Amino acid sequence: MATKMLSDFAVGESGRIKNVSGEGKIRRRLFDMGVTPGAELTMRKKAPLGDPIEITIRGYELTLRKVEAACVEVDIK
């Protein structure tokens, strides 16, 4: 299965989170928001300059900065 970072997703792409990396604070924040391995997500919107992005995960919309999204590795559906 192909993988890519969430920050590289195009609008409408979806997949399942494979790995969450990053510094302690960023990683903990992502986990607190439900961005955990195994969760399915869909890219909903992307700002004109690519930051921030909006995803749907666990039934709700979540907005992330590009730096945070770059820490999330996703298996593409």
Secondary structure by P-SEA (a helix, b strand, c coil): ccccccccccccbbbbbccccccaaaaaaaaaacccccbbbbbccccccccbbbbbcccbbbbbcaaaaaabbbbcc
